[in-house]
């Protein structure tokens, strides 16, 4: 049984990963559905209504900013901030280009011809960037730079914040438009468009439960990256780990928001206790301590019997971020299957992933790393398959097998469609 001791609950290995929180609760889904449907039916009028209701826009403000608006903001920010955003954008772009180059076309021989696929970008990319307590330009860069590298013809950033640093980040990322609203109504606007604003084909990027609920609701009509829940960090550590570093990283995760989930799985009881003491000590001077304390209550610490069990527990949890602080980090990393992003070694801080070391920081949560990858250029790409039969005689086996399978499935016209070509061969 788990016991409330210190800031992190102590849980047994049997309890790890047995409970998964839904990305969005039914009540939020219901209310978000009302907003999404109203935007679908009423277009710009509804988007403006919610934007003014939630204090994002005032009457007379434009809902959509263009490239020239973004350029003005870029020119207005200070030189050091601009240089910072440009450096991060370059690193994100470099990694995204390497991903794009790894996804190639396919062209193989089949009986009587060839088959393959082409790699095509979607035309219109919708990139959501949250801005709760503070603007988050890193999310603008992570989504919009990636969409641009994928080759999307039009890249739209949506965010409730029009802080100059957000607009400047959109300019650096090469965004074409900036939808200056957030929440469920922003997602609905990206999905359905309104007069003068073309809808998007894919909506990607992190957001709160209202954004997630709306993405779920529109996912049958547009592509989405994932349904992301509260942010998570799991640290796997042995006795060699530095308790101060482990605590600092858990607090970095905890200060995201009240719902964040910091977790520690360690093979050392002594380290677990030392991390607790460090959490208490570091909280004393942390400006975001109130939020971090509330988030720590969502997390836990667990002592595993050995690293084999620690890896098993990590895969069962399937956390968004997994940091490895052990004596043999690469060996542990090679054994992990279910993690949104893996950070190998004590110097590989998760915050480097947040702030543009290269890989994208929009990652699967809530155990969905078991079947889903994080945001990447592939989010904005489509694999279009093709078949070309050039010699019907050589394709005889294909026609015969298609005819036979069609008859097994009692689809006679399918069978005849294959047979008529077979007889011509």
C-alpha positions as CSV (number, residue, x, y, z in Angstrom):
1,X,0.0,0.0,0.0
2,X,1.3,3.5,-0.8
3,X,2.1,5.8,2.1
4,X,2.2,9.6,2.1
5,X,5.7,10.3,3.3
6,X,7.4,13.5,2.4
7,X,6.7,15.3,-0.9
8,X,6.7,12.2,-3.1
9,X,4.5,9.2,-2.2
10,X,6.3,6.0,-1.6
11,X,4.8,3.3,-3.8
12,X,5.7,-0.4,-4.2
13,X,6.9,-1.8,-7.6
14,X,3.5,-3.6,-7.9
15,X,1.7,-0.2,-7.9
16,X,3.9,1.5,-10.6
17,X,2.0,2.3,-13.8
18,X,-1.2,0.5,-12.7
19,X,-3.2,3.7,-13.0
20,X,-3.3,5.9,-16.0
21,X,-5.1,9.2,-16.1
22,X,-7.1,10.1,-19.2
23,X,-5.8,12.9,-21.3
24,X,-9.2,14.6,-20.9
25,X,-12.1,14.1,-18.6
26,X,-15.7,13.6,-19.8
27,X,-16.9,17.0,-18.4
28,X,-14.3,19.0,-20.2
29,X,-15.1,17.0,-23.3
30,X,-18.7,17.9,-23.1
31,X,-18.1,21.6,-22.7
32,X,-15.4,21.7,-25.3
33,X,-17.9,20.0,-27.7
34,X,-20.3,22.9,-27.3
35,X,-17.6,25.3,-28.2
36,X,-16.3,23.3,-31.1
37,X,-19.8,22.9,-32.6
38,X,-20.6,26.6,-32.2
39,X,-17.4,27.5,-34.1
40,X,-18.3,25.0,-36.7
41,X,-21.7,26.5,-37.2
42,X,-21.1,30.2,-36.7
43,X,-17.5,30.6,-37.8
44,X,-15.7,33.9,-37.1
45,X,-18.6,35.2,-35.0
46,X,-18.2,32.4,-32.5
47,X,-14.4,32.5,-32.5
48,X,-14.5,36.3,-31.8
49,X,-17.2,35.7,-29.1
50,X,-14.9,33.3,-27.2
51,X,-11.8,35.3,-27.8
52,X,-13.4,38.4,-26.2
53,X,-15.0,36.3,-23.5
54,X,-11.7,34.8,-22.4
55,X,-9.8,38.1,-22.7
56,X,-7.7,37.1,-25.7
57,X,-9.0,39.9,-28.0
58,X,-11.0,43.1,-27.6
59,X,-13.6,44.4,-30.1
60,X,-11.8,45.6,-33.2
61,X,-8.7,43.4,-32.8
62,X,-7.8,41.2,-35.7
63,X,-8.1,37.5,-35.1
64,X,-5.5,36.6,-37.6
65,X,-2.1,38.4,-37.9
66,X,-0.1,38.2,-41.1
67,X,3.6,37.9,-41.9
68,X,4.1,41.6,-41.8
69,X,2.7,41.8,-38.3
70,X,5.1,39.0,-37.3
71,X,8.0,40.8,-38.9
72,X,7.3,44.0,-37.0
73,X,7.4,42.1,-33.7
74,X,10.7,40.4,-34.8
75,X,12.3,43.8,-35.4
76,X,11.1,45.1,-32.1
77,X,12.5,42.5,-29.8
78,X,16.0,43.0,-28.3
79,X,19.0,41.6,-30.1
80,X,19.9,39.0,-27.5
81,X,16.4,37.5,-27.4
82,X,16.3,37.4,-31.2
83,X,19.7,35.7,-31.3
84,X,18.5,33.1,-28.7
85,X,15.4,32.3,-30.7
86,X,17.4,32.0,-33.9
87,X,19.9,29.6,-32.3
88,X,17.2,27.4,-31.0
89,X,15.3,27.4,-34.3
90,X,18.5,26.4,-36.2
91,X,19.0,23.4,-33.9
92,X,15.3,22.3,-34.2
93,X,15.6,22.7,-38.0
94,X,18.8,20.7,-38.2
95,X,17.3,17.7,-36.4
96,X,14.0,17.9,-38.3
97,X,15.9,18.0,-41.6
98,X,17.8,14.8,-40.6
99,X,14.4,13.2,-39.8
100,X,13.0,14.3,-43.2
101,X,16.0,13.0,-45.0
102,X,15.6,9.6,-43.3
103,X,12.1,9.2,-44.7
104,X,12.5,8.2,-48.4
105,X,10.4,7.1,-51.3
106,X,9.9,3.4,-52.0
107,X,9.9,1.7,-55.4
108,X,10.0,-2.1,-55.6
109,X,9.3,-4.8,-58.2
110,X,6.1,-6.8,-58.0
111,X,4.9,-9.4,-60.5
112,X,4.3,-7.6,-63.8
113,X,5.2,-4.1,-62.6
114,X,6.3,-2.0,-59.7
115,X,4.8,-0.6,-56.4
116,X,6.0,2.0,-54.0
117,X,5.2,5.2,-52.1
118,X,5.8,8.9,-52.4
119,X,6.3,11.2,-49.4
120,X,4.1,14.2,-49.5
121,X,3.6,17.0,-47.0
122,X,0.2,18.2,-46.0
123,X,-0.6,21.7,-47.4
124,X,-1.9,23.5,-44.3
125,X,-0.3,23.0,-40.9
126,X,-1.9,24.2,-37.8
127,X,0.6,24.7,-34.9
128,X,-0.7,25.3,-31.5
129,X,1.4,27.0,-28.8
130,X,0.0,27.3,-25.3
131,X,0.6,30.4,-23.2
132,X,-0.9,29.9,-19.7
133,X,0.9,31.9,-17.1
134,X,3.7,32.9,-19.4
135,X,4.4,33.0,-23.2
136,X,6.0,29.8,-24.5
137,X,8.0,30.7,-27.6
138,X,9.7,27.3,-27.5
139,X,6.5,25.6,-28.5
140,X,6.1,28.0,-31.4
141,X,9.5,27.0,-32.7
142,X,9.1,23.3,-32.0
143,X,5.9,23.1,-34.1
144,X,6.2,25.7,-36.8
145,X,9.9,25.0,-37.7
146,X,9.1,21.3,-38.0
147,X,6.1,21.9,-40.2
148,X,8.1,24.2,-42.4
149,X,10.9,21.6,-42.8
150,X,8.3,19.0,-43.6
151,X,7.4,21.1,-46.6
152,X,3.9,22.4,-45.7
153,X,2.8,25.2,-48.1
154,X,1.1,27.2,-45.3
155,X,2.0,27.2,-41.6
156,X,-0.3,28.7,-39.1
157,X,0.6,29.3,-35.5
158,X,-2.4,29.6,-33.0
159,X,-1.9,30.9,-29.5
160,X,-3.8,33.0,-27.0
161,X,-0.7,35.2,-26.5
162,X,0.4,38.0,-28.7
163,X,3.4,38.8,-26.7
164,X,6.2,40.2,-28.9
165,X,8.4,37.2,-28.2
166,X,5.7,34.8,-29.4
167,X,5.1,36.7,-32.6
168,X,8.9,37.0,-33.2
169,X,9.3,33.3,-32.7
170,X,6.6,32.7,-35.3
171,X,8.4,35.0,-37.7
172,X,11.7,33.1,-37.2
173,X,9.9,29.8,-37.7
174,X,8.5,31.0,-41.1
175,X,4.8,31.1,-40.1
176,X,2.5,32.5,-42.7
177,X,-0.3,33.5,-40.3
178,X,-0.9,33.8,-36.5
179,X,-4.3,33.0,-35.1
180,X,-4.4,35.0,-31.9
181,X,-6.8,32.9,-29.9
182,X,-6.4,29.7,-27.8
183,X,-8.3,26.9,-26.3
184,X,-11.1,24.8,-27.8
185,X,-12.2,27.6,-30.1
186,X,-8.7,28.0,-31.6
187,X,-8.6,24.3,-32.4
188,X,-12.1,24.4,-33.9
189,X,-11.1,27.4,-36.0
190,X,-8.0,25.6,-37.3
191,X,-10.1,22.6,-38.1
192,X,-13.0,24.3,-39.8
193,X,-11.7,27.8,-40.8
194,X,-14.0,30.8,-41.2
195,X,-14.4,33.6,-43.7
196,X,-11.0,34.7,-44.8
197,X,-9.2,32.0,-42.9
198,X,-8.5,28.6,-44.6
199,X,-8.8,25.5,-42.4
200,X,-5.8,23.4,-41.7
201,X,-5.1,19.7,-42.6
202,X,-3.2,18.8,-39.4
203,X,-3.3,20.3,-35.9
204,X,-0.2,19.8,-33.8
205,X,1.3,21.1,-30.6
206,X,0.8,20.9,-26.8
207,X,-2.0,22.4,-24.9
208,X,-4.2,22.2,-21.8
209,X,-7.2,19.9,-21.4
210,X,-9.5,22.2,-23.5
211,X,-7.1,22.0,-26.4
212,X,-6.8,18.3,-26.0
213,X,-10.5,17.8,-25.9
214,X,-11.1,19.8,-29.0
215,X,-8.3,17.9,-30.8
216,X,-10.1,14.7,-30.0
217,X,-13.4,16.1,-31.2
218,X,-12.1,17.3,-34.6
219,X,-9.7,14.3,-35.2
220,X,-12.1,12.6,-37.6
221,X,-11.9,15.6,-39.9
222,X,-8.3,16.7,-39.6
223,X,-5.1,15.1,-38.6
224,X,-3.7,15.6,-35.1
225,X,-0.4,14.7,-33.5
226,X,-1.6,13.2,-30.3
227,X,-3.9,13.6,-27.3
228,X,-1.5,14.8,-24.7
229,X,-2.3,14.9,-21.0
230,X,-0.3,16.4,-18.1
231,X,3.5,16.5,-18.6
232,X,5.5,13.7,-17.0
233,X,9.1,12.9,-16.0
234,X,10.4,9.6,-14.8
235,X,14.0,9.5,-13.4
236,X,15.6,6.0,-13.3
237,X,18.5,6.2,-10.9
238,X,20.9,4.0,-8.9
239,X,23.2,4.8,-6.0
240,X,25.6,6.6,-8.3
241,X,23.2,9.4,-9.0
242,X,23.5,12.9,-7.6
243,X,20.4,13.5,-5.4
244,X,20.6,17.3,-5.9
245,X,20.5,16.9,-9.7
246,X,17.6,14.3,-9.5
247,X,15.6,16.7,-7.2
248,X,16.3,19.7,-9.5
249,X,15.0,17.8,-12.5
250,X,11.9,16.6,-10.7
251,X,11.2,20.1,-9.6
252,X,11.7,21.4,-13.2
253,X,8.9,19.0,-14.2
254,X,6.7,19.9,-11.2
255,X,6.7,23.6,-11.8
256,X,5.0,23.1,-15.2
257,X,1.6,23.2,-13.7
258,X,-0.5,21.7,-10.9
259,X,-1.2,18.5,-12.9
260,X,2.5,17.7,-13.8
261,X,3.7,14.2,-12.8
262,X,7.3,13.8,-11.4
263,X,8.4,10.2,-10.7
264,X,11.5,8.5,-9.4
265,X,12.3,4.8,-9.7
266,X,15.6,4.0,-8.0
267,X,17.5,0.9,-6.8
268,X,18.8,2.8,-3.8
269,X,16.6,3.5,-0.7
270,X,19.3,5.9,0.5
271,X,19.1,7.9,-2.7
272,X,15.3,8.1,-2.5
273,X,15.6,9.6,1.0
274,X,18.4,12.0,-0.1
275,X,16.2,13.2,-3.0
276,X,13.4,13.9,-0.5
277,X,15.7,16.1,1.5
278,X,16.9,17.9,-1.6
279,X,13.4,18.6,-2.7
280,X,12.6,20.2,0.6
281,X,15.8,22.2,0.5
282,X,15.5,23.4,-3.1
283,X,11.8,24.3,-2.7
284,X,12.8,26.9,0.0
285,X,14.2,29.2,-2.7
286,X,12.1,28.2,-5.7
287,X,9.8,31.1,-7.0
288,X,7.4,28.5,-8.4
289,X,7.3,26.4,-5.2
290,X,3.5,26.6,-4.7
291,X,2.9,25.0,-8.1
292,X,5.7,22.5,-7.7
293,X,4.4,21.3,-4.3
294,X,1.0,20.6,-5.7
295,X,2.5,18.7,-8.7
296,X,4.8,16.7,-6.5
297,X,1.7,15.2,-4.8
298,X,0.8,13.7,-8.2
299,X,4.1,11.8,-8.4
300,X,5.8,9.1,-6.5
301,X,9.1,7.4,-5.6
302,X,9.6,3.7,-5.9
303,X,12.5,1.5,-4.9
304,X,13.1,-1.3,-7.4
305,X,15.0,-4.5,-6.5
306,X,17.5,-3.9,-9.4
307,X,17.9,-2.2,-12.7
308,X,16.1,-5.0,-14.6
309,X,13.0,-4.3,-12.5
310,X,13.5,-0.5,-12.9
311,X,13.4,-0.9,-16.7
312,X,10.3,-3.1,-16.5
313,X,8.6,-0.5,-14.4
314,X,9.6,2.3,-16.8
315,X,8.1,0.4,-19.7
316,X,5.0,-0.2,-17.8
317,X,4.6,3.5,-17.0
318,X,5.5,4.7,-20.5
319,X,6.4,8.2,-19.4
320,X,6.7,11.2,-21.6
321,X,10.3,11.9,-20.5
322,X,12.6,9.3,-19.0
323,X,16.0,10.4,-17.6
324,X,18.6,7.8,-16.9
325,X,21.1,8.5,-14.1
326,X,22.9,5.2,-13.5
327,X,26.5,3.9,-13.6
328,X,25.9,2.3,-17.1
329,X,23.4,4.6,-18.8
330,X,23.6,3.4,-22.3
331,X,22.9,-0.2,-21.3
332,X,19.8,0.9,-19.5
333,X,18.7,3.2,-22.4
334,X,19.0,0.3,-24.9
335,X,16.5,-1.7,-22.9
336,X,13.8,0.8,-22.7
337,X,10.9,0.5,-25.2
338,X,8.1,2.8,-24.0
339,X,9.2,6.4,-23.5
340,X,8.3,9.6,-25.3
341,X,11.9,10.8,-25.1
342,X,15.0,9.4,-23.4
343,X,17.7,11.5,-21.7
344,X,20.9,9.5,-21.2
345,X,23.2,10.4,-18.3
346,X,23.1,13.1,-15.6
347,X,24.2,15.9,-18.0
348,X,21.4,15.2,-20.4
349,X,18.8,17.3,-18.6
350,X,15.2,17.0,-19.8
351,X,15.1,20.8,-19.9
352,X,17.5,20.6,-22.9
353,X,14.8,18.7,-24.7
354,X,12.3,21.4,-23.7
355,X,14.5,24.2,-25.0
356,X,15.8,23.1,-28.3
357,X,18.7,20.7,-28.2
358,X,17.1,19.3,-31.4
359,X,14.5,16.6,-30.9
360,X,10.9,17.8,-30.5
361,X,9.5,18.5,-27.1
362,X,5.9,17.6,-27.9
363,X,5.8,13.9,-26.7
364,X,3.2,11.3,-25.9
365,X,2.0,11.2,-22.3
366,X,-0.2,8.9,-20.1
367,X,1.4,5.6,-21.3
368,X,0.7,6.3,-25.0
369,X,4.4,6.0,-25.8
370,X,3.5,2.3,-26.0
371,X,2.0,3.0,-29.5
372,X,2.7,6.6,-30.4
373,X,5.8,8.7,-31.2
374,X,6.4,12.4,-30.5
375,X,5.8,15.2,-32.9
376,X,8.2,15.2,-35.8
377,X,8.3,16.0,-39.5
378,X,6.3,12.7,-40.0
379,X,3.3,14.4,-38.3
380,X,3.0,16.6,-41.3
381,X,3.8,14.0,-44.0
382,X,1.7,11.5,-45.9
383,X,2.9,8.3,-47.5
384,X,1.1,7.9,-50.8
385,X,1.3,4.4,-52.2
386,X,1.0,3.4,-55.9
387,X,0.9,0.4,-58.1
388,X,1.7,0.2,-61.8
389,X,1.2,-3.0,-63.8
390,X,3.1,-2.9,-67.1
391,X,3.0,-6.6,-68.1
392,X,-0.4,-8.3,-67.5
393,X,1.0,-11.7,-68.4
394,X,3.7,-11.5,-65.7
395,X,1.1,-10.3,-63.2
396,X,-1.0,-13.4,-63.7
397,X,-0.4,-14.6,-60.2
398,X,-1.6,-11.3,-58.7
399,X,-4.9,-11.5,-60.8
400,X,-5.4,-15.1,-59.8
401,X,-4.9,-14.5,-56.1
402,X,-7.1,-11.4,-56.2
403,X,-9.9,-13.4,-57.9
404,X,-9.6,-16.3,-55.4
405,X,-9.6,-14.1,-52.4
406,X,-12.6,-12.1,-53.7
407,X,-14.6,-15.3,-54.1
408,X,-13.7,-16.4,-50.5
409,X,-15.1,-13.0,-49.4
410,X,-18.2,-13.4,-51.6
411,X,-17.4,-10.2,-53.6
412,X,-18.1,-11.4,-57.1
413,X,-17.5,-8.0,-58.9
414,X,-14.1,-7.9,-57.3
415,X,-13.4,-11.3,-58.7
416,X,-14.6,-10.4,-62.2
417,X,-12.5,-7.2,-62.1
418,X,-9.4,-9.3,-61.6
419,X,-10.6,-12.1,-64.0
420,X,-11.2,-9.8,-66.9
421,X,-7.6,-8.6,-66.8
422,X,-6.3,-12.1,-66.3
423,X,-8.2,-13.3,-69.4
424,X,-6.6,-10.4,-71.4
425,X,-3.1,-11.4,-70.4
